[in-house]
Amino acid sequence: MATKTKQMLDELRKLDETQLKTREAELRRSIYDLRVQRVNGGLKDTSLFRKNRKEIARIRTLVHQRSVQGPAS
């Protein structure tokens, strides 16, 4: 059975480039909202920062890999 990370990566690979860019923008907005919550004292789960940053890195890696491979894949 695949781990959660591999499942997430498989789901991201199914998305096209515009969907990946949209997901990245959503995650960046989420990080901003988490920062606001932290300042206001309402943030309970600080691990969300790291999880969101890692997912952004996965998305950017996929986009870069696709740009290097070209439109063939």
Backbone as CSV, one residue per row, in Angstrom:
resi,resn,N_x,N_y,N_z,CA_x,CA_y,CA_z,C_x,C_y,C_z
1,MET,0.848,-1.186,0.000,0.000,0.000,0.000,0.891,1.247,0.000
2,ALA,0.477,2.223,-0.770,1.257,3.451,-0.915,1.083,4.339,0.309
3,THR,2.104,5.110,0.575,2.029,6.049,1.681,1.226,7.274,1.259
4,LYS,0.905,8.116,2.225,0.135,9.325,1.924,0.882,10.237,0.970
5,THR,2.195,10.322,1.149,3.000,11.188,0.290,2.951,10.711,-1.153
6,LYS,3.082,9.401,-1.355,3.048,8.860,-2.712,1.665,9.019,-3.323
7,GLN,0.629,8.867,-2.519,-0.727,9.064,-3.013,-0.931,10.513,-3.432
8,MET,-0.436,11.450,-2.617,-0.566,12.866,-2.942,0.194,13.176,-4.227
9,LEU,1.377,12.611,-4.373,2.180,12.845,-5.563,1.491,12.279,-6.802
10,ASP,0.887,11.114,-6.681,0.142,10.532,-7.805,-1.033,11.425,-8.202
11,GLU,-1.716,11.987,-7.212,-2.832,12.887,-7.495,-2.339,14.153,-8.186
12,LEU,-1.206,14.674,-7.734,-0.656,15.881,-8.351,-0.217,15.611,-9.789
13,ARG,0.298,14.435,-10.051,0.745,14.101,-11.408,-0.415,14.035,-12.393
14,LYS,-1.608,13.771,-11.908,-2.788,13.696,-12.773,-3.267,15.076,-13.211
15,LEU,-2.860,16.114,-12.483,-3.321,17.469,-12.783,-2.513,18.080,-13.914
16,ASP,-3.149,18.972,-14.672,-2.411,19.679,-15.716,-1.734,20.914,-15.103
17,GLU,-0.987,21.627,-15.921,-0.164,22.719,-15.407,-0.997,23.839,-14.791
18,THR,-2.121,24.194,-15.397,-2.937,25.276,-14.842,-3.544,24.868,-13.501
19,GLN,-3.934,23.613,-13.379,-4.470,23.139,-12.106,-3.387,23.134,-11.030
20,LEU,-2.160,22.788,-11.419,-1.054,22.810,-10.465,-0.769,24.234,-9.999
21,LYS,-0.799,25.179,-10.923,-0.560,26.587,-10.563,-1.660,27.092,-9.627
22,THR,-2.901,26.679,-9.889,-4.013,27.070,-9.031,-3.843,26.489,-7.630
23,ARG,-3.438,25.227,-7.564,-3.222,24.575,-6.269,-2.091,25.262,-5.506
24,GLU,-1.041,25.638,-6.213,0.071,26.346,-5.573,-0.402,27.678,-5.001
25,ALA,-1.210,28.400,-5.756,-1.737,29.685,-5.273,-2.610,29.485,-4.033
26,GLU,-3.410,28.424,-4.027,-4.245,28.123,-2.863,-3.388,27.841,-1.632
27,LEU,-2.313,27.092,-1.819,-1.433,26.760,-0.703,-0.717,28.001,-0.180
28,ARG,-0.293,28.869,-1.096,0.363,30.099,-0.668,-0.610,30.972,0.137
29,ARG,-1.860,31.014,-0.293,-2.878,31.769,0.449,-3.105,31.136,1.822
30,SER,-3.091,29.813,1.863,-3.264,29.104,3.126,-2.128,29.432,4.099
31,ILE,-0.905,29.493,3.592,0.234,29.841,4.443,0.064,31.260,4.984
32,TYR,-0.399,32.164,4.135,-0.642,33.535,4.583,-1.685,33.549,5.706
33,ASP,-2.777,32.806,5.504,-3.826,32.747,6.525,-3.304,32.145,7.834
34,LEU,-2.426,31.146,7.715,-1.840,30.555,8.910,-0.985,31.565,9.668
35,ARG,-0.255,32.391,8.920,0.547,33.435,9.568,-0.336,34.407,10.340
36,VAL,-1.449,34.781,9.736,-2.381,35.698,10.405,-2.934,35.052,11.672
37,GLN,-3.292,33.773,11.574,-3.800,33.060,12.749,-2.746,32.986,13.851
38,ARG,-1.490,32.775,13.451,-0.414,32.686,14.438,-0.253,34.011,15.176
39,VAL,-0.319,35.100,14.435,-0.175,36.426,15.059,-1.332,36.694,16.006
40,ASN,-2.529,36.273,15.623,-3.707,36.510,16.448,-3.843,35.520,17.589
41,GLY,-2.988,34.507,17.609,-3.010,33.543,18.711,-4.004,32.418,18.528
42,GLY,-4.552,32.244,17.342,-5.560,31.216,17.140,-5.061,29.975,16.431
43,LEU,-3.773,29.888,16.181,-3.229,28.753,15.440,-2.973,27.589,16.389
44,LYS,-3.561,26.435,16.065,-3.405,25.246,16.908,-2.358,24.289,16.349
45,ASP,-2.357,24.092,15.026,-1.493,23.093,14.404,-0.409,23.781,13.571
46,THR,0.766,23.953,14.150,1.843,24.643,13.457,2.485,23.787,12.373
47,SER,2.207,22.490,12.351,2.793,21.615,11.333,2.220,21.889,9.948
48,LEU,1.127,22.618,9.870,0.526,22.937,8.573,1.445,23.803,7.723
49,PHE,2.275,24.641,8.366,3.241,25.444,7.607,4.150,24.534,6.791
50,ARG,4.729,23.572,7.459,5.674,22.665,6.807,4.988,21.813,5.742
51,LYS,3.805,21.305,6.045,3.076,20.471,5.086,2.761,21.252,3.815
52,ASN,2.316,22.474,3.972,1.985,23.306,2.807,3.225,23.652,1.993
53,ARG,4.321,23.990,2.685,5.555,24.313,1.968,6.075,23.106,1.193
54,LYS,5.972,21.916,1.779,6.431,20.713,1.088,5.570,20.414,-0.135
55,GLU,4.265,20.619,-0.016,3.401,20.381,-1.164,3.689,21.386,-2.280
56,ILE,3.964,22.633,-1.922,4.346,23.633,-2.918,5.621,23.192,-3.621
57,ALA,6.576,22.678,-2.868,7.830,22.209,-3.473,7.574,21.049,-4.424
58,ARG,6.678,20.139,-4.068,6.344,19.025,-4.955,5.717,19.532,-6.255
59,ILE,4.824,20.494,-6.123,4.166,21.057,-7.304,5.185,21.730,-8.208
60,ARG,6.057,22.544,-7.630,7.053,23.247,-8.430,8.018,22.274,-9.099
61,THR,8.327,21.174,-8.417,9.188,20.152,-9.007,8.519,19.511,-10.210
62,LEU,7.236,19.180,-10.079,6.507,18.592,-11.203,6.441,19.545,-12.391
63,VAL,6.166,20.809,-12.127,6.083,21.796,-13.203,7.433,21.901,-13.906
64,HIS,8.502,21.918,-13.122,9.835,22.019,-13.712,10.162,20.764,-14.533
65,GLN,9.855,19.599,-14.010,10.121,18.362,-14.737,9.382,18.347,-16.062
66,ARG,8.153,18.800,-16.048,7.373,18.822,-17.277,7.936,19.830,-18.280
67,SER,8.444,20.947,-17.782,8.997,21.949,-18.705,10.302,21.450,-19.315
68,VAL,11.066,20.659,-18.584,12.310,20.115,-19.111,12.030,19.011,-20.116
69,GLN,11.032,18.177,-19.843,10.684,17.078,-20.741,10.074,17.575,-22.042
70,GLY,9.391,18.680,-21.967,8.731,19.215,-23.171,7.316,18.699,-23.288
71,PRO,6.626,19.057,-24.367,5.213,18.716,-24.525,4.975,17.249,-24.889
72,ALA,5.996,16.454,-25.067,5.825,15.055,-25.474,5.125,14.219,-24.425
73,SER,5.342,14.542,-23.113,4.744,13.712,-22.061,3.487,14.315,-21.534
